[in-house]
Amino acid sequence: MTDQPTRHHPTDIGLHRKSRLLSIAFDDGATFELPCEYLRVFSKAAEVRTMGQPVTGKEGVNIERIEPQGQYGVRILFDDGHDTGIYSWDTLYALGADRERNWAAYLKELEQIGHQRREPQQEEKRIRLLYFNWLAQKLRKETEEFVVPPSVADVDALLVWLGRRKPGAAPLFDRERVRVTLNKQFAEGFSKLHDGDEVGIVPTSPTAPATPDLV
């Protein structure tokens, strides 16, 4: 198959199997996290497009592997046996940009055919924390590991949760006082957390805020 022209070009693509998410970043700065179920039900494969009704029962589907297709996209092989879906970079970009609208339309179609979609069971996220500088001194530890609640989905939510774990700890995790790394890369507040992630919290000021004894 010859390469097709594409408007959008990826700079990073990653598969998070435990979270069943495909993350993809593009050269214009746009980043998307696309659930495997979403990609599966919106496959461009002919047998899907000609079904005449929405694909159902894919709440727990995962991606088995991803194969490059020239310079213009990838072939995604799902663990339910579907392996004919080829996704151009432009298709993945459009699926990311229009995800909310597409998903709302999909749920409406399910309602119209009387199908009840079941939310997949949320998997736990075990996170490893690394503390630096005065934060490590205040907490009297340089690292710890724990399972975060399902509501702690991104970096900002993690900082809020850490600040509430002990009375008086909130100033230590104030977004204005620390920077956060996610798997050794500096992360934004909206960066999603996944099982097995390593999170580093680095103070940006030389002086620690006054807090009570946290031990």
SULPEJO-V564840 format. One record per backbone hydrogen bond with DSSP energy under -0.5 kcal/mol. CO is the residue of the C=O (numbers start at 1). NH is the residue of the N-H. Records with the same first field share a line. If there is no record, write none. Layout:
CO: NH / NH
This chain:
9: 27
12: 25
14: 16 / 23
15: 17
16: 20 / 21
20: 36
21: 16 / 23
22: 34
23: 14
24: 32
25: 11 / 12
26: 29
30: 26
32: 24 / 34
33: 35
34: 22
35: 39
36: 40
37: 41
38: 42
40: 43
45: 48 / 49
46: 50
48: 51
58: 61
62: 64 / 79
65: 77
67: 75
69: 72 / 73
72: 89
73: 69
74: 76 / 87
75: 67 / 77
76: 78 / 85
77: 64 / 65
78: 81
82: 78
84: 86
85: 76 / 87
86: 88
87: 74
88: 92
89: 93
90: 94
91: 95
92: 96
93: 97
94: 98
96: 99
98: 102
99: 103
100: 104
101: 105
102: 106
103: 107
104: 108
105: 109
106: 110
107: 111
108: 112
109: 113
110: 115
111: 114
115: 117
117: 119
124: 126
125: 127 / 148
126: 196
127: 129 / 146
128: 199
129: 144
130: 201
132: 135 / 136
133: 136 / 137
134: 138
135: 139
136: 140 / 141
142: 131
144: 129
146: 127 / 148
148: 125
149: 152
151: 153
153: 193
154: 158
155: 159
156: 160
157: 161
158: 162
159: 163
160: 164
161: 164 / 165
162: 165
163: 170
166: 169
169: 172 / 173
170: 173
171: 174
174: 177 / 178
177: 204 / 205
179: 202
180: 187
181: 183 / 200
182: 185
185: 182
188: 191
189: 156
191: 155
194: 197
197: 128 / 199
198: 183 / 200
199: 130
200: 181 / 202
201: 132 / 203
202: 179
